[in-house]
Structure formats: C-alpha cells, structure tokens
C-alpha cells in the first residue's frame, strides 16, 4: 500500500502531528480541519474501509473505538463530539484506508450532508 497516505504516515515517510498512538492505532490532526478539534484515528494495518475491518479484525475495530475515546479525553471534548467513518465514494470516503474522524470544540451542525 505504498501509495496510501496513512500507510506512508505509519511508515514515517510523511509527516503528521500525532495526538495518540498505540501498537495498533494512530491518531493525527487533520490537515484540513472541519472543526476546532479534528483528529483522524486509523489502524496502522491497512484495511480499505470499516466493512473490511469489521469482517477481518473486529478486535482492531474495538481498539479504534478505545482510541476515539482517548482522543476525546486528550482534546477535552469528551462531553460532546462527533465521530464518523466515511465508507466508499458514495459515503464521502477519499482516503481508502479505514479511519474515523473525531470532531468537536464547537456546536456541530445536525446536517449530515
């Protein structure tokens, strides 16, 4: 997956601002934030989307949820934040390595579009 931006970040070939890291999961600041807090959480191992991850390694999915909670605490937004997984082009996924967006720090719109 040498062309995958998140794989390149995991390999240390692209810079990022780390927020949280375990042996399995990495969380970095989004380079184009949509909210005051916008962190991307993804597994270090490549899975295309949440469907592939869920079918292949549900325990790793649980590690991602733990990382989302840790990021919310670190960023001070645990009382209110949004987490989203965009899946497939129709779902708005632009980087095809499963990842969760953790956004907060202001009142977020109820609109999903």
MIMARTI-631599 format. One record per atom (N, C-alpha, C): y, z, x; residue number from 1; chain. Coordinates in steps of 0.1 Angstrom, whole numbers, plus 5000, padded with zeros to 4 digits. Example, Ala and Ser with C-alpha at 12.3 -4.5 7.8 and 13.67 -1.06 7.14 Angstrom:
BEGIN
<atom Y="4943" Z="5078" X="5132" zati="1" bami="A"/>
<atom Y="4955" Z="5078" X="5123" zati="1" bami="A"/>
<atom Y="4967" Z="5078" X="5132" zati="1" bami="A"/>
<atom Y="4978" Z="5071" X="5128" zati="2" bami="A"/>
<atom Y="4989" Z="5071" X="5137" zati="2" bami="A"/>
<atom Y="5000" Z="5079" X="5129" zati="2" bami="A"/>
# end
This chain:
BEGIN
<atom Y="4988" Z="5000" X="5008" zati="1" bami="A"/>
<atom Y="5000" Z="5000" X="5000" zati="1" bami="A"/>
<atom Y="5013" Z="5000" X="5009" zati="1" bami="A"/>
<atom Y="5013" Z="4992" X="5019" zati="2" bami="A"/>
<atom Y="5024" Z="4993" X="5029" zati="2" bami="A"/>
<atom Y="5037" Z="4988" X="5023" zati="2" bami="A"/>
<atom Y="5037" Z="4981" X="5011" zati="3" bami="A"/>
<atom Y="5049" Z="4977" X="5005" zati="3" bami="A"/>
<atom Y="5054" Z="4987" X="4995" zati="3" bami="A"/>
<atom Y="5047" Z="4997" X="4992" zati="4" bami="A"/>
<atom Y="5051" Z="5007" X="4982" zati="4" bami="A"/>
<atom Y="5061" Z="5017" X="4988" zati="4" bami="A"/>
<atom Y="5072" Z="5018" X="4982" zati="5" bami="A"/>
<atom Y="5083" Z="5026" X="4988" zati="5" bami="A"/>
<atom Y="5079" Z="5041" X="4989" zati="5" bami="A"/>
<atom Y="5072" Z="5046" X="4979" zati="6" bami="A"/>
<atom Y="5067" Z="5060" X="4980" zati="6" bami="A"/>
<atom Y="5057" Z="5062" X="4991" zati="6" bami="A"/>
<atom Y="5048" Z="5053" X="4993" zati="7" bami="A"/>
<atom Y="5038" Z="5053" X="5004" zati="7" bami="A"/>
<atom Y="5045" Z="5053" X="5017" zati="7" bami="A"/>
<atom Y="5056" Z="5045" X="5018" zati="8" bami="A"/>
<atom Y="5063" Z="5044" X="5031" zati="8" bami="A"/>
<atom Y="5071" Z="5058" X="5033" zati="8" bami="A"/>
<atom Y="5076" Z="5064" X="5023" zati="9" bami="A"/>
<atom Y="5082" Z="5077" X="5024" zati="9" bami="A"/>
<atom Y="5072" Z="5087" X="5029" zati="9" bami="A"/>
<atom Y="5060" Z="5088" X="5023" zati="10" bami="A"/>
<atom Y="5049" Z="5097" X="5027" zati="10" bami="A"/>
<atom Y="5046" Z="5095" X="5041" zati="10" bami="A"/>
<atom Y="5045" Z="5082" X="5046" zati="11" bami="A"/>
<atom Y="5041" Z="5079" X="5059" zati="11" bami="A"/>
<atom Y="5053" Z="5082" X="5069" zati="11" bami="A"/>
<atom Y="5064" Z="5086" X="5064" zati="12" bami="A"/>
<atom Y="5076" Z="5089" X="5073" zati="12" bami="A"/>
<atom Y="5083" Z="5076" X="5078" zati="12" bami="A"/>
<atom Y="5080" Z="5065" X="5072" zati="13" bami="A"/>
<atom Y="5087" Z="5052" X="5076" zati="13" bami="A"/>
<atom Y="5100" Z="5049" X="5068" zati="13" bami="A"/>
<atom Y="5102" Z="5057" X="5058" zati="14" bami="A"/>
<atom Y="5115" Z="5056" X="5051" zati="14" bami="A"/>
<atom Y="5121" Z="5070" X="5049" zati="14" bami="A"/>
<atom Y="5134" Z="5071" X="5051" zati="15" bami="A"/>
<atom Y="5140" Z="5084" X="5049" zati="15" bami="A"/>
<atom Y="5141" Z="5089" X="5035" zati="15" bami="A"/>
<atom Y="5141" Z="5102" X="5033" zati="16" bami="A"/>
<atom Y="5142" Z="5108" X="5019" zati="16" bami="A"/>
<atom Y="5148" Z="5122" X="5021" zati="16" bami="A"/>
<atom Y="5153" Z="5127" X="5010" zati="17" bami="A"/>
<atom Y="5157" Z="5141" X="5010" zati="17" bami="A"/>
<atom Y="5146" Z="5149" X="5003" zati="17" bami="A"/>
<atom Y="5138" Z="5156" X="5010" zati="18" bami="A"/>
<atom Y="5127" Z="5164" X="5004" zati="18" bami="A"/>
<atom Y="5133" Z="5176" X="4997" zati="18" bami="A"/>
<atom Y="5127" Z="5179" X="4985" zati="19" bami="A"/>
<atom Y="5131" Z="5191" X="4977" zati="19" bami="A"/>
<atom Y="5119" Z="5200" X="4977" zati="19" bami="A"/>
<atom Y="5107" Z="5195" X="4977" zati="20" bami="A"/>
<atom Y="5095" Z="5203" X="4976" zati="20" bami="A"/>
<atom Y="5083" Z="5195" X="4982" zati="20" bami="A"/>
<atom Y="5073" Z="5202" X="4988" zati="21" bami="A"/>
<atom Y="5062" Z="5194" X="4993" zati="21" bami="A"/>
<atom Y="5050" Z="5204" X="4994" zati="21" bami="A"/>
<atom Y="5038" Z="5198" X="4991" zati="22" bami="A"/>
<atom Y="5025" Z="5205" X="4993" zati="22" bami="A"/>
<atom Y="5017" Z="5195" X="5000" zati="22" bami="A"/>
<atom Y="5004" Z="5198" X="5002" zati="23" bami="A"/>
<atom Y="4995" Z="5189" X="5009" zati="23" bami="A"/>
<atom Y="4993" Z="5176" X="5000" zati="23" bami="A"/>
<atom Y="4994" Z="5178" X="4987" zati="24" bami="A"/>
<atom Y="4991" Z="5167" X="4978" zati="24" bami="A"/>
<atom Y="5003" Z="5160" X="4971" zati="24" bami="A"/>
<atom Y="5014" Z="5167" X="4971" zati="25" bami="A"/>
<atom Y="5026" Z="5162" X="4963" zati="25" bami="A"/>
<atom Y="5038" Z="5163" X="4971" zati="25" bami="A"/>
<atom Y="5047" Z="5153" X="4968" zati="26" bami="A"/>
<atom Y="5061" Z="5153" X="4974" zati="26" bami="A"/>
<atom Y="5071" Z="5152" X="4963" zati="26" bami="A"/>
<atom Y="5082" Z="5159" X="4965" zati="27" bami="A"/>
<atom Y="5094" Z="5158" X="4956" zati="27" bami="A"/>
<atom Y="5106" Z="5155" X="4964" zati="27" bami="A"/>
<atom Y="5113" Z="5144" X="4960" zati="28" bami="A"/>
<atom Y="5125" Z="5140" X="4967" zati="28" bami="A"/>
<atom Y="5137" Z="5137" X="4958" zati="28" bami="A"/>
<atom Y="5149" Z="5138" X="4963" zati="29" bami="A"/>
<atom Y="5161" Z="5135" X="4955" zati="29" bami="A"/>
<atom Y="5161" Z="5120" X="4952" zati="29" bami="A"/>
<atom Y="5164" Z="5116" X="4939" zati="30" bami="A"/>
<atom Y="5165" Z="5102" X="4935" zati="30" bami="A"/>
<atom Y="5178" Z="5096" X="4942" zati="30" bami="A"/>
<atom Y="5177" Z="5084" X="4948" zati="31" bami="A"/>
<atom Y="5188" Z="5078" X="4954" zati="31" bami="A"/>
<atom Y="5198" Z="5073" X="4945" zati="31" bami="A"/>
<atom Y="5195" Z="5072" X="4932" zati="32" bami="A"/>
<atom Y="5204" Z="5067" X="4922" zati="32" bami="A"/>
<atom Y="5203" Z="5076" X="4910" zati="32" bami="A"/>
<atom Y="5208" Z="5089" X="4911" zati="33" bami="A"/>
<atom Y="5206" Z="5099" X="4901" zati="33" bami="A"/>
<atom Y="5212" Z="5096" X="4888" zati="33" bami="A"/>
<atom Y="5205" Z="5099" X="4877" zati="34" bami="A"/>
<atom Y="5210" Z="5097" X="4863" zati="34" bami="A"/>
<atom Y="5215" Z="5110" X="4858" zati="34" bami="A"/>
<atom Y="5214" Z="5121" X="4865" zati="35" bami="A"/>
<atom Y="5219" Z="5134" X="4861" zati="35" bami="A"/>
<atom Y="5222" Z="5142" X="4874" zati="35" bami="A"/>
<atom Y="5230" Z="5153" X="4873" zati="36" bami="A"/>
<atom Y="5233" Z="5161" X="4884" zati="36" bami="A"/>
<atom Y="5221" Z="5165" X="4892" zati="36" bami="A"/>
<atom Y="5210" Z="5169" X="4886" zati="37" bami="A"/>
<atom Y="5197" Z="5171" X="4892" zati="37" bami="A"/>
<atom Y="5188" Z="5160" X="4888" zati="37" bami="A"/>
<atom Y="5183" Z="5152" X="4898" zati="38" bami="A"/>
<atom Y="5174" Z="5141" X="4895" zati="38" bami="A"/>
<atom Y="5165" Z="5140" X="4907" zati="38" bami="A"/>
<atom Y="5153" Z="5145" X="4905" zati="39" bami="A"/>
<atom Y="5143" Z="5146" X="4916" zati="39" bami="A"/>
<atom Y="5130" Z="5138" X="4911" zati="39" bami="A"/>
<atom Y="5124" Z="5131" X="4921" zati="40" bami="A"/>
<atom Y="5112" Z="5123" X="4918" zati="40" bami="A"/>
<atom Y="5100" Z="5131" X="4924" zati="40" bami="A"/>
<atom Y="5090" Z="5133" X="4916" zati="41" bami="A"/>
<atom Y="5078" Z="5140" X="4920" zati="41" bami="A"/>
<atom Y="5067" Z="5130" X="4920" zati="41" bami="A"/>
<atom Y="5059" Z="5129" X="4931" zati="42" bami="A"/>
<atom Y="5048" Z="5119" X="4932" zati="42" bami="A"/>
<atom Y="5037" Z="5124" X="4941" zati="42" bami="A"/>
<atom Y="5025" Z="5120" X="4938" zati="43" bami="A"/>
<atom Y="5014" Z="5124" X="4947" zati="43" bami="A"/>
<atom Y="5015" Z="5116" X="4960" zati="43" bami="A"/>
<atom Y="5010" Z="5122" X="4971" zati="44" bami="A"/>
<atom Y="5010" Z="5115" X="4983" zati="44" bami="A"/>
<atom Y="5000" Z="5103" X="4983" zati="44" bami="A"/>
<atom Y="4989" Z="5105" X="4976" zati="45" bami="A"/>
<atom Y="4979" Z="5094" X="4974" zati="45" bami="A"/>
<atom Y="4984" Z="5084" X="4964" zati="45" bami="A"/>
<atom Y="4982" Z="5072" X="4967" zati="46" bami="A"/>
<atom Y="4987" Z="5061" X="4958" zati="46" bami="A"/>
<atom Y="4979" Z="5060" X="4945" zati="46" bami="A"/>
<atom Y="4985" Z="5061" X="4934" zati="47" bami="A"/>
<atom Y="4980" Z="5057" X="4921" zati="47" bami="A"/>
<atom Y="4991" Z="5049" X="4914" zati="47" bami="A"/>
<atom Y="4987" Z="5038" X="4907" zati="48" bami="A"/>
<atom Y="4998" Z="5030" X="4901" zati="48" bami="A"/>
<atom Y="5006" Z="5036" X="4891" zati="48" bami="A"/>
<atom Y="4999" Z="5044" X="4882" zati="49" bami="A"/>
<atom Y="5006" Z="5050" X="4871" zati="49" bami="A"/>
<atom Y="4999" Z="5062" X="4866" zati="49" bami="A"/>
<atom Y="5004" Z="5069" X="4856" zati="50" bami="A"/>
<atom Y="4999" Z="5081" X="4850" zati="50" bami="A"/>
<atom Y="4985" Z="5079" X="4844" zati="50" bami="A"/>
<atom Y="4983" Z="5067" X="4839" zati="51" bami="A"/>
<atom Y="4970" Z="5064" X="4833" zati="51" bami="A"/>
<atom Y="4959" Z="5064" X="4844" zati="51" bami="A"/>
<atom Y="4962" Z="5057" X="4855" zati="52" bami="A"/>
<atom Y="4952" Z="5056" X="4866" zati="52" bami="A"/>
<atom Y="4950" Z="5070" X="4872" zati="52" bami="A"/>
<atom Y="4961" Z="5077" X="4874" zati="53" bami="A"/>
<atom Y="4959" Z="5091" X="4879" zati="53" bami="A"/>
<atom Y="4951" Z="5100" X="4870" zati="53" bami="A"/>
<atom Y="4954" Z="5099" X="4857" zati="54" bami="A"/>
<atom Y="4946" Z="5108" X="4848" zati="54" bami="A"/>
<atom Y="4931" Z="5104" X="4847" zati="54" bami="A"/>
<atom Y="4928" Z="5092" X="4848" zati="55" bami="A"/>
<atom Y="4914" Z="5087" X="4848" zati="55" bami="A"/>
<atom Y="4907" Z="5090" X="4862" zati="55" bami="A"/>
<atom Y="4915" Z="5090" X="4873" zati="56" bami="A"/>
<atom Y="4909" Z="5091" X="4886" zati="56" bami="A"/>
<atom Y="4909" Z="5105" X="4891" zati="56" bami="A"/>
<atom Y="4919" Z="5113" X="4889" zati="57" bami="A"/>
<atom Y="4921" Z="5126" X="4895" zati="57" bami="A"/>
<atom Y="4929" Z="5135" X="4887" zati="57" bami="A"/>
<atom Y="4924" Z="5140" X="4875" zati="58" bami="A"/>
<atom Y="4932" Z="5149" X="4867" zati="58" bami="A"/>
<atom Y="4937" Z="5161" X="4874" zati="58" bami="A"/>
<atom Y="4930" Z="5166" X="4883" zati="59" bami="A"/>
<atom Y="4934" Z="5178" X="4891" zati="59" bami="A"/>
<atom Y="4947" Z="5176" X="4898" zati="59" bami="A"/>
<atom Y="4948" Z="5163" X="4903" zati="60" bami="A"/>
<atom Y="4961" Z="5160" X="4910" zati="60" bami="A"/>
<atom Y="4972" Z="5159" X="4900" zati="60" bami="A"/>
<atom Y="4969" Z="5155" X="4888" zati="61" bami="A"/>
<atom Y="4979" Z="5155" X="4877" zati="61" bami="A"/>
<atom Y="4984" Z="5169" X="4875" zati="61" bami="A"/>
<atom Y="4975" Z="5179" X="4875" zati="62" bami="A"/>
<atom Y="4979" Z="5193" X="4874" zati="62" bami="A"/>
<atom Y="4988" Z="5197" X="4885" zati="62" bami="A"/>
<atom Y="4985" Z="5193" X="4897" zati="63" bami="A"/>
<atom Y="4993" Z="5196" X="4909" zati="63" bami="A"/>
<atom Y="5007" Z="5190" X="4907" zati="63" bami="A"/>
<atom Y="5008" Z="5179" X="4901" zati="64" bami="A"/>
<atom Y="5021" Z="5173" X="4899" zati="64" bami="A"/>
<atom Y="5029" Z="5181" X="4889" zati="64" bami="A"/>
<atom Y="5022" Z="5186" X="4878" zati="65" bami="A"/>
<atom Y="5029" Z="5195" X="4869" zati="65" bami="A"/>
<atom Y="5034" Z="5208" X="4875" zati="65" bami="A"/>
<atom Y="5025" Z="5213" X="4884" zati="66" bami="A"/>
<atom Y="5030" Z="5225" X="4892" zati="66" bami="A"/>
<atom Y="5042" Z="5222" X="4900" zati="66" bami="A"/>
<atom Y="5042" Z="5210" X="4906" zati="67" bami="A"/>
<atom Y="5054" Z="5206" X="4914" zati="67" bami="A"/>
<atom Y="5066" Z="5205" X="4906" zati="67" bami="A"/>
<atom Y="5065" Z="5199" X="4894" zati="68" bami="A"/>
<atom Y="5076" Z="5198" X="4885" zati="68" bami="A"/>
<atom Y="5082" Z="5212" X="4882" zati="68" bami="A"/>
<atom Y="5074" Z="5221" X="4879" zati="69" bami="A"/>
<atom Y="5078" Z="5235" X="4876" zati="69" bami="A"/>
<atom Y="5085" Z="5241" X="4888" zati="69" bami="A"/>
<atom Y="5080" Z="5239" X="4900" zati="70" bami="A"/>
<atom Y="5086" Z="5244" X="4912" zati="70" bami="A"/>
<atom Y="5099" Z="5238" X="4915" zati="70" bami="A"/>
<atom Y="5100" Z="5225" X="4913" zati="71" bami="A"/>
<atom Y="5113" Z="5218" X="4914" zati="71" bami="A"/>
<atom Y="5123" Z="5223" X="4905" zati="71" bami="A"/>
<atom Y="5120" Z="5225" X="4892" zati="72" bami="A"/>
<atom Y="5129" Z="5231" X="4882" zati="72" bami="A"/>
<atom Y="5134" Z="5244" X="4887" zati="72" bami="A"/>
<atom Y="5125" Z="5253" X="4892" zati="73" bami="A"/>
<atom Y="5130" Z="5266" X="4897" zati="73" bami="A"/>
<atom Y="5139" Z="5264" X="4909" zati="73" bami="A"/>
<atom Y="5135" Z="5256" X="4919" zati="74" bami="A"/>
<atom Y="5143" Z="5254" X="4931" zati="74" bami="A"/>
<atom Y="5157" Z="5249" X="4927" zati="74" bami="A"/>
<atom Y="5158" Z="5240" X="4918" zati="75" bami="A"/>
<atom Y="5170" Z="5234" X="4914" zati="75" bami="A"/>
<atom Y="5178" Z="5242" X="4904" zati="75" bami="A"/>
<atom Y="5172" Z="5253" X="4899" zati="76" bami="A"/>
<atom Y="5179" Z="5261" X="4889" zati="76" bami="A"/>
<atom Y="5181" Z="5256" X="4875" zati="76" bami="A"/>
<atom Y="5172" Z="5247" X="4871" zati="77" bami="A"/>
<atom Y="5173" Z="5241" X="4858" zati="77" bami="A"/>
<atom Y="5161" Z="5245" X="4849" zati="77" bami="A"/>
<atom Y="5153" Z="5255" X="4853" zati="78" bami="A"/>
<atom Y="5141" Z="5258" X="4846" zati="78" bami="A"/>
<atom Y="5143" Z="5261" X="4831" zati="78" bami="A"/>
<atom Y="5155" Z="5265" X="4827" zati="79" bami="A"/>
<atom Y="5158" Z="5268" X="4813" zati="79" bami="A"/>
<atom Y="5160" Z="5255" X="4805" zati="79" bami="A"/>
<atom Y="5162" Z="5244" X="4811" zati="80" bami="A"/>
<atom Y="5163" Z="5231" X="4804" zati="80" bami="A"/>
<atom Y="5164" Z="5219" X="4813" zati="80" bami="A"/>
<atom Y="5154" Z="5211" X="4812" zati="81" bami="A"/>
<atom Y="5154" Z="5198" X="4820" zati="81" bami="A"/>
<atom Y="5145" Z="5188" X="4813" zati="81" bami="A"/>
<atom Y="5145" Z="5176" X="4817" zati="82" bami="A"/>
<atom Y="5137" Z="5166" X="4812" zati="82" bami="A"/>
<atom Y="5127" Z="5161" X="4823" zati="82" bami="A"/>
<atom Y="5115" Z="5158" X="4819" zati="83" bami="A"/>
<atom Y="5105" Z="5152" X="4828" zati="83" bami="A"/>
<atom Y="5100" Z="5140" X="4821" zati="83" bami="A"/>
<atom Y="5100" Z="5129" X="4829" zati="84" bami="A"/>
<atom Y="5094" Z="5117" X="4823" zati="84" bami="A"/>
<atom Y="5086" Z="5109" X="4833" zati="84" bami="A"/>
<atom Y="5076" Z="5103" X="4828" zati="85" bami="A"/>
<atom Y="5067" Z="5093" X="4835" zati="85" bami="A"/>
<atom Y="5069" Z="5080" X="4829" zati="85" bami="A"/>
<atom Y="5075" Z="5070" X="4836" zati="86" bami="A"/>
<atom Y="5076" Z="5057" X="4831" zati="86" bami="A"/>
<atom Y="5063" Z="5050" X="4834" zati="86" bami="A"/>
<atom Y="5057" Z="5043" X="4825" zati="87" bami="A"/>
<atom Y="5044" Z="5037" X="4827" zati="87" bami="A"/>
<atom Y="5044" Z="5022" X="4823" zati="87" bami="A"/>
<atom Y="5042" Z="5013" X="4833" zati="88" bami="A"/>
<atom Y="5042" Z="4999" X="4831" zati="88" bami="A"/>
<atom Y="5056" Z="4993" X="4829" zati="88" bami="A"/>
<atom Y="5057" Z="4980" X="4831" zati="89" bami="A"/>
<atom Y="5070" Z="4974" X="4829" zati="89" bami="A"/>
<atom Y="5077" Z="4977" X="4816" zati="89" bami="A"/>
<atom Y="5068" Z="4976" X="4805" zati="90" bami="A"/>
<atom Y="5074" Z="4979" X="4792" zati="90" bami="A"/>
<atom Y="5079" Z="4993" X="4790" zati="90" bami="A"/>
<atom Y="5074" Z="5002" X="4798" zati="91" bami="A"/>
<atom Y="5079" Z="5016" X="4798" zati="91" bami="A"/>
<atom Y="5090" Z="5019" X="4808" zati="91" bami="A"/>
<atom Y="5094" Z="5009" X="4815" zati="92" bami="A"/>
<atom Y="5106" Z="5011" X="4824" zati="92" bami="A"/>
<atom Y="5101" Z="5014" X="4838" zati="92" bami="A"/>
<atom Y="5089" Z="5013" X="4841" zati="93" bami="A"/>
<atom Y="5084" Z="5016" X="4855" zati="93" bami="A"/>
<atom Y="5089" Z="5005" X="4864" zati="93" bami="A"/>
<atom Y="5095" Z="5009" X="4875" zati="94" bami="A"/>
<atom Y="5100" Z="4999" X="4885" zati="94" bami="A"/>
<atom Y="5093" Z="5001" X="4899" zati="94" bami="A"/>
<atom Y="5089" Z="5013" X="4901" zati="95" bami="A"/>
<atom Y="5081" Z="5016" X="4914" zati="95" bami="A"/>
<atom Y="5067" Z="5019" X="4909" zati="95" bami="A"/>
<atom Y="5057" Z="5011" X="4913" zati="96" bami="A"/>
<atom Y="5044" Z="5012" X="4908" zati="96" bami="A"/>
<atom Y="5035" Z="5021" X="4916" zati="96" bami="A"/>
<atom Y="5040" Z="5033" X="4917" zati="97" bami="A"/>
<atom Y="5033" Z="5045" X="4923" zati="97" bami="A"/>
<atom Y="5037" Z="5056" X="4914" zati="97" bami="A"/>
<atom Y="5027" Z="5062" X="4907" zati="98" bami="A"/>
<atom Y="5029" Z="5072" X="4897" zati="98" bami="A"/>
<atom Y="5040" Z="5082" X="4902" zati="98" bami="A"/>
<atom Y="5049" Z="5085" X="4893" zati="99" bami="A"/>
<atom Y="5059" Z="5095" X="4897" zati="99" bami="A"/>
<atom Y="5066" Z="5101" X="4884" zati="99" bami="A"/>
<atom Y="5070" Z="5113" X="4885" zati="100" bami="A"/>
<atom Y="5077" Z="5120" X="4874" zati="100" bami="A"/>
<atom Y="5092" Z="5121" X="4878" zati="100" bami="A"/>
<atom Y="5101" Z="5119" X="4869" zati="101" bami="A"/>
<atom Y="5115" Z="5122" X="4870" zati="101" bami="A"/>
<atom Y="5118" Z="5136" X="4865" zati="101" bami="A"/>
<atom Y="5124" Z="5144" X="4873" zati="102" bami="A"/>
<atom Y="5129" Z="5157" X="4868" zati="102" bami="A"/>
<atom Y="5144" Z="5157" X="4868" zati="102" bami="A"/>
<atom Y="5150" Z="5157" X="4856" zati="103" bami="A"/>
<atom Y="5164" Z="5156" X="4854" zati="103" bami="A"/>
<atom Y="5170" Z="5168" X="4847" zati="103" bami="A"/>
<atom Y="5182" Z="5172" X="4851" zati="104" bami="A"/>
<atom Y="5188" Z="5183" X="4844" zati="104" bami="A"/>
<atom Y="5202" Z="5186" X="4851" zati="104" bami="A"/>
<atom Y="5207" Z="5197" X="4848" zati="105" bami="A"/>
<atom Y="5220" Z="5201" X="4853" zati="105" bami="A"/>
<atom Y="5232" Z="5198" X="4844" zati="105" bami="A"/>
<atom Y="5229" Z="5192" X="4832" zati="106" bami="A"/>
<atom Y="5239" Z="5189" X="4822" zati="106" bami="A"/>
<atom Y="5231" Z="5187" X="4809" zati="106" bami="A"/>
<atom Y="5238" Z="5187" X="4798" zati="107" bami="A"/>
<atom Y="5232" Z="5184" X="4785" zati="107" bami="A"/>
<atom Y="5227" Z="5170" X="4785" zati="107" bami="A"/>
<atom Y="5215" Z="5167" X="4783" zati="108" bami="A"/>
<atom Y="5209" Z="5154" X="4783" zati="108" bami="A"/>
<atom Y="5209" Z="5148" X="4769" zati="108" bami="A"/>
<atom Y="5211" Z="5135" X="4768" zati="109" bami="A"/>
<atom Y="5211" Z="5128" X="4756" zati="109" bami="A"/>
<atom Y="5197" Z="5128" X="4749" zati="109" bami="A"/>
<atom Y="5197" Z="5128" X="4736" zati="110" bami="A"/>
<atom Y="5184" Z="5128" X="4729" zati="110" bami="A"/>
<atom Y="5178" Z="5114" X="4729" zati="110" bami="A"/>
<atom Y="5186" Z="5104" X="4732" zati="111" bami="A"/>
<atom Y="5182" Z="5090" X="4732" zati="111" bami="A"/>
<atom Y="5171" Z="5087" X="4742" zati="111" bami="A"/>
<atom Y="5161" Z="5080" X="4738" zati="112" bami="A"/>
<atom Y="5151" Z="5076" X="4748" zati="112" bami="A"/>
<atom Y="5153" Z="5062" X="4752" zati="112" bami="A"/>
<atom Y="5162" Z="5054" X="4747" zati="113" bami="A"/>
<atom Y="5164" Z="5040" X="4751" zati="113" bami="A"/>
<atom Y="5173" Z="5039" X="4762" zati="113" bami="A"/>
# end
